[in-house]
Structure formats: C-alpha cells, structure tokens
Amino acid sequence: MRLDRGLWGNLDWFLLALVLAICLLGLVNIYSTGFSLLHDKTSALFVRQSQWLLMGLCGMVIAFFLGYRFIASWAYVIYALSVILLVIVLFYGHTTHGSQRWINIAGFSFQPSEMVKLTMILALARYFNDHPSPRSYTLKELLPPLAICVLPLVLILRQPDLGTALMLLILFVSFIPVVGIRWRDLVTVTAVTAVLVPMGWFFLKDYQKERILTFINPYRDPLGSGYHIIQSMIAVGSGGVLGKGFLKGTQTQLKFLPEQQTDFIFSVFAEEWGFLGGVILLAMFTLLVVWGLRIALHSRDYLGTLVAYGITALIFWGAFINMGMVLGLLPVVGVPLPFFSYGGSAMVMLMTAVGILLNISTRRFILQS
Amino acid sequence: MNGRLNERDPADLRRPFRYVLWAVLLAFSLLAVRLAYMQIVRGEEYRERSESNSVRLRKIKPYRGLILDGDRNVLVDNKSSFDLVYIPPRVMDIGPVIEKVRRLYEERGLKIANENPPSGKTRAFVPVCIERDISLAKVAVIEGHALDLPGLIVEVSPSRDYPEGEVMAHLLGYTGEISKEELEQAEGDHFGPGDIVGKDGVEKYLEPYLGGRSGMEQVEVNAAGRVVRSLGRVEPVSGYNVQLTVKRRIQRAAWEGLNGRPGAVVAMDPRDGSILALVSSPSFDPNLFRGGISAGDWVKLSRNPLAPLENRVVSGQYPPGSTYKLIVAAAALQEGILKDDTRFFCRGALEMGNRQFRCWNRGGHGWVNLHRAIVESCDVFFYQVGRLLGEERLARYARQFGLGDFTGIDLPREKKGLIPTAVWKEKRFKRPWHTGETLLTSIGQGYTLTTPLQLAVAYGALANGGTLWRPRLIRQIETADGRVIKAFPPERRGVVPIGEENLRRLRKALWGVVNEGGGTGGAARRPQGDVAGKTGTSQVVGETPGGRKRGKRYEDHALFVGFAPFRDPEIVVAVVVEHGGHGGGAAAPVAKKVIDAYFEDKAGEGGRR
C-alpha cells in the first residue's frame, strides 16, 4: 500500500484552496458586521469566528486522516449520539430568541442540530451502501432511510427550528435521484405530498405562518418579519455593480439589519462588494459544488460516492436557500450560509465535512494509480 | 477492504449526476440573474432608497411598574430622563462637539455633569450619548439652539426615581442596563441590548412583572438623525405595579434608629411573616445608578470596607450571642433537662478541665433558675444546660427554628448562617469536637452564625405559638388600574416542636428581660410594659474562630431581638449594631424606636380612617 505517501501526494489542493478562500472572505465580512455594532463587539465577533474556523480546521484534519471508510463504519453510532444530544437539548438546552437549540458541553455552547446534518448524511450513505437495490428502490424499501431522516427532524421541529428541519428533509430527498426510485412510487409520493403540504399549514407556529405570508408580501408587516426582507433587499440592491466598499455599507453600518451576522450575512457582502463580489462568491460556491459532484462521481467505491454526494448537497442547499432568502426569492427560514454565517457549530461541522470530502477525493487517486 | 467496491456501475451513476449538475447550474444561474436584476437593473433605485433610507426601527422603552408600601405610599416612581445624544453625519472627532456644548452651557452658568464625556473618533451615524439625565435648564439650552447644533438631540427615556434614597436601597434594589451575561441568559426575545432591568432587591426579583415590554417604532430620520415622522408604532406595555408589605414609617424609624452606624434592622409581623421594615446600614443611594453609575461612585461603593452594597439583614452572618440562649432553653425544656425547680449556681465562671469559662458578670449571679438566667443573661447557667443537652441535640432544635438554613425571603444573595456540629467540624477542620465548644455554642458564640432575618423568624415562632413563617415581602402584583393579578399569601414553613406551656414560660422570661429589675433589656421598655425580647453581645475578637480579627474596631456587636405586644405579638424586631458594644445599650433602643413607630402607625391609621 502506498497509502501515506499517497494521502499527501494526492491531496486535493484545489478543493482545499477553494474552501479556505471562501472561509477567508467570510471572515473579512464578519469583521465588517462586527465593526458597526456598538458596545465594542467589534473584535468579539471576528475573534470568535476566527477561533471557530481554527477549530473547524482541526476537525478537518482529523476527519481527513481518519478517512471516510472508518468514519462511515461508525456512522450509526455517531448518528445515534447526535440524536441523543438533540433529546438532551429539548430538556436541558438553553433558549435564545424563543427556541431551544443550544447545549453546553465543557464550556462550549453548541447546536446539535447543526451536527446532525452531517451525521444524518453519513448514516444515510451507510444505509444506501449496505442495502443496495439491484434496480430502483420501492417506497417500502425507502422507509428505513426515511426514518433515519424523520427521527432528528421531529426533534428539531420541537425546538422549534423550521429551517434545519426542512434542510434535513431536503437532504434526504436529494439522495433519491442518485439511489433511484421506481417511477410509479415517485408519482405516488409527489401526489400525496401535494395534498399533505397545504394541510401542514395548520401545524405551523404562528410566527412561521407569519413568515410565509410576509414572504408573499413583505409590506404586509413592515415593522415585524417583513422588515428583515425589505431592508435586506435594499442592502443588496443598493450595492450596485461595484459595491459600496469594505466597511462602507450604510445598511450594514447603520444597523438597519438586526442580527445581520447570521442568516443575513450575504446581504452585507452584496452591499459592500456589489454585483462583482456577489457573482464571484456565487461562482466559488458553484465551483465547489461542481467539484464535489465530480469527487462523488469518481470516488473509488459507492460508499464514497454517497458520502461525497451528501456533503455536496449540504453545501449546495445551504448556499442556495440562504442566498435565495436574502435575495427575496425564498421565504425566511433560518438557514445559515455555509462558511460565511457567524456561528461555531455550523463552521466546525462544515469543515469536518470538507475533511471527509478531501479524503474521498484523495483516495480515488490511490486506487487508480 | 472487503471487496464491495463499485456495487453500482459508475456508468449507471453518470446519468443522474448529469441531471443534478444541470439542476445546480440552473439554480445558481437563477441566483446570479436575480442578483444582476437587483443590483444592476434596479441598483440605482435601491441605492437611492438606501441613501434616503432613513427608515429605522427604534425601540421604545416601557415604563416600569411602581413599587408601593403597605399603605400604598409610592416607594419607587418613574420620571422622564433626558439624555443628550449626538448623531455624527460622518466619521469625525467628537471633541469639538463636546466643546461647543460646554460653551453653550457656560453661557447659562451650566456645566457638563458627565465626568468622562466621550472622546475620540465617532462612527458615522452611530449615536453617541454625551450626557445622561440632563436638567430641564440644559434641555432648554439645547432645544433653543437646535438649528446651530445639527445632530445634537435630546432623547427622552423613562427612568427610575427612588424618593426614599438610602433608607430603602437594599430592599428595593436598583436598575441598570442589561449586561451581556443577563442578555444571554434571558428567555425569549423581548430583551435587547440597552434595555433597563432590575439589578438587585425587589427590582430584580420581580423583573418579569415590573419590567413591562418594549415597544417599537418605525421612524424616518433626516440626515442629521432627527426624527422626521413616524411610520408605524407598536406601543410599549408598562410593567405591573407591586405592593410590598413594608411600611414606610416603620422603615424610616429603623433607619433613624441605626443613625448611620453599621448594622441591620428587620421587623416582621409574627402572625403571617410579613416584613414591616428591612434596613441595612451603611447604605447607598439607588438614584446614583440611574442612567449608569459613574466609575468614581462605583469604586467608592464597591471598595468601601463597610460594604454598603451588602444587605446585612439577609447576608450578614453574626454569632447570635445571648439571643441564642432562648433556643438552648427551648430545647432543654422540651427534652426535660430543665424542670421547674432546676437551679444552677453561678460564681462568675465555670471550670472545665484546665480552662475557665467566664460569665459576663464576673461577680456571679448566685443561684439562678431559668427565668432569672434569661432575664439576667447568665452564661454559667447556659454552660451547664448546654453541657447536659449536647451539641447534636442543640443543633437539631436550632435547625427546627429555621437557623442554619435559608429563610426563603424574596431577595437575592441570602446566606444560610451556620449551626455547628461535631460532624461538621470533623469535615471542615479535620479535628474532633471539644466539650468546651459545646459550652461556647450554648451562649451563641463559637462557630454559630445567624443572619438578623433568621433571628427575627425564630423569635417570631416563639412569639406566635410556634409557627415558622417564610418572610413575605411582596403583598401583591396589580395592574395600573388596581386589578390584582397575583397575590402572595403567607407561607408556613413549619412548626417548632416546643410545647405551648414551654413557649409561654420563655415568653414570660423575655418579658422579664425588658421589664423586670436586673433585666438586660431595660432600654427597650415602653410605658405600656408590652415589649419582650432578648439582648445579645456577639464577640468580635477572642473566641470567635476565624473571626474578624482584622476589623478596624474590635468592639463587640450588639444584638436585640424582641416582640410586642407581649400578650398577642404583632411585631417582632431583630437589631444588630456592629461594634455597638452591649446589646442592651446599643441595640435595644433601636428596637424600641421601631416598635414605637409601629404602634404610632397603627394608631394613626385608625384615626385617619
């Protein structure tokens, strides 16, 4: 085996460089949002995000050296652990902005719901790999993996965190085109969903209904949830072609946007760096996703394909939903922008995922060379 | 690896991957197109909107609820505070602006009160507070020169007024800007940076009721930051009013009684545990905290060796001294150690091994029975009783009187005190217990520590026939128009295991302390002869282990705990005067003042209505 030399020699430098470039842009951007805040939070946001990025890099290195096959062999255990954490959060977690998402472990406060995105992908990949279907899956055969998705989803809905719950469901559905489903069943599911979704309306919390109604017409509630969308769109639009410049976004610096460092971070970037910056960032995400798909397709085994595909889907949906939301194309559901939004749990989880992706990409060459 | 490579033919995968790739490209193109549409096609329009965008959300602070005393006198009121704020039109040096304000003030003979006005560079459009809580004269100056002073505005915000000042500080607490930690701990999303919350006392304890809810206003501001018009408004909701059980008149009497000496006074209604007065001295003026306390004032308060911020009634732990003898006596009576005819001989001291335990009266009390021993506070009598009782049994009774445990009062930072036992000492010091320590414990010295509030509650039980109440500070919470939304009924914590006959004997002895010849508490006597109580002197230096040997003064603390009227007690008072010397001399007169005030208040009430 030429494993060790190969691991280094064949490191996917392009992927690594691309991810690091996005992370650095994100840090610069966080600096800008922190800059405008009163009470000298200036450095605090930036410093903490940098620390989390460093922790994420550690996670990345560890995941890279453990290897995706080893990690996948523990997939169910990790998955179970993360689900247990979700249960603990429901009982002991602390509450911010009306939902109970955080948990304290060894002085760190983190969100198990971020972690579960990755562990669920691993568990699903493992399941589809261990139970291959000769042709396409029937609906019945898809029930166990669906359960893998629904269990944490229900727990997260209880927090309540609609954005993350939705994300889990979308990730599960994303696997379908690759693992395959019978046409007949696909039609059935689509039909049933079309009927059930309107009924789901009655299970939403008032503030969630409010968000959807406001999405349709932001001016319905310009003081409340519509305020975010309107101000975010003004921020993005006023950036123009070249942007207002670093630390010069008036929308950002004047704090028209509350909590801009988390879900609305892209509006800060688009305001200060304009269309040029926005398109470059979009291109970087596109490249990253396309590259991820390439890694998935060329993985040396099916397991690697599934894991790489799932991680790529995670990055894609995070970017698409978040930007779509900021640009007023999608309702505000609270999905962070990968590598960009302020938040430690997501950063560490994503960088760990990138470590796995790097490993899959690197192993491919080892087999073939 | 076990040969599971490529269960699916990679060729099979190419087709779905191609679809996925197209979907991804389509999705991102959609975003790019949208971005182009917003930033290029409509960019100019949005830019104009952002420049004239002067629409911002402004938080409207609510008025906090009022705090009333038992007779509905206002103890904490609201007033409008005017803050001078500058909104810089660009990044600039704030110095000249301050200078301009200073010159304007000087024309009218006014001065900037803020010790450290802001300095250095400002950020564009980020409001800078130049001076908080300015006088109406200053408001007039600023508003009169509005045109020469672009960017300078006077912001009105509600603030607290504490008319009683130092007298009620520990009880009521104070308010201040919410801290980072409090913000993180806060539940729900109705707290934000800059909000004013209760920081201590009732203000803190009842924050959820007193605080109210912020309102929001969407306003359009001009380039100078002045509000041009309001576009929409959600009104703030004022906090609920709170009525306390405390009586202002009694509280003032207690404060005047201490007369600036460090110490604590607490008065309680033994019939239901209602607190009538609660004073800790030295104190501070809660009005100092309005709009943020200045650094100088804060240092003065927090570094003061006399700890004016500490509430001595609930967190001051003192050896109970002779006031503890009542607990010893109650235990001994109940255990059958003391009979009607039990007498001990006091010759001024008791020998134990090679040590001598002295009575405060060096000349000795001669033959004494329980009644005389309490009246004259004979130490030797209680050394003997304590030795027969043993420290374990004594500790058990002390606990049943609520000592060594939280009373459960609705105030922060209550201390438990300490009821020592052999087991405790073994654990704490890894040393065995000596009988000598039992003797010291039985006269309330040694390791034993109690808070003034614990003593009041314990004596309350003696006075009311045995019921231990949880001290009650808050009567009810009500809306602005007087509708009660929550009442706080009295709460029984337990019953002391002392028979009615024994309690009566103890009360009679306590009456003797104040009203009989030779009693130590004569200074609390009223012409009506209706006060009963016990003096105490807690040693500061000497046998006090780990005590305050480094204190500036070494004089003993003076204690008095008593109640009135003797027949059917309505008020129990505990007084500690730090370094006051003997309890009879320093503390008993304070208790008398408080009791006088109580009966005057009662008579006045009858007369008024």
Interface residues (C-beta under 8 A of the other chain):
Chain A: S36 L38 H39 R69 H94 T95 T96 H97 G98 N129 P132 P177 V178 G180 P222 L223 Y227 M233 I234 A235 V236 G237 S238 G239 G240 V241 T250 Q251 Q253 L254 K255 F256 P258 A270 G274 F275 G278 V279 L282 F285 T286 V289 V290 L293 A296 L297 H298 R300 D301 Y302 L303 T305 F316 F320 M323 G324 L327 G328 L329 L367
Chain B: M1 R4 L5 N6 E7 R8 P10 L13 R14 P16 F17 Y19 V20 L21 V24 L25 A27 F28 L30 L31 A32 R34 L35 A36 M38 Q39 I40 R42 G43 E44 E45 Y46 R47 R49 S50 E51 N53 V55 R56 L57 R123 A124 F125 V126 E184 Q185 E187 G188 D189 P193 M216 Q218 L231 G232 V234
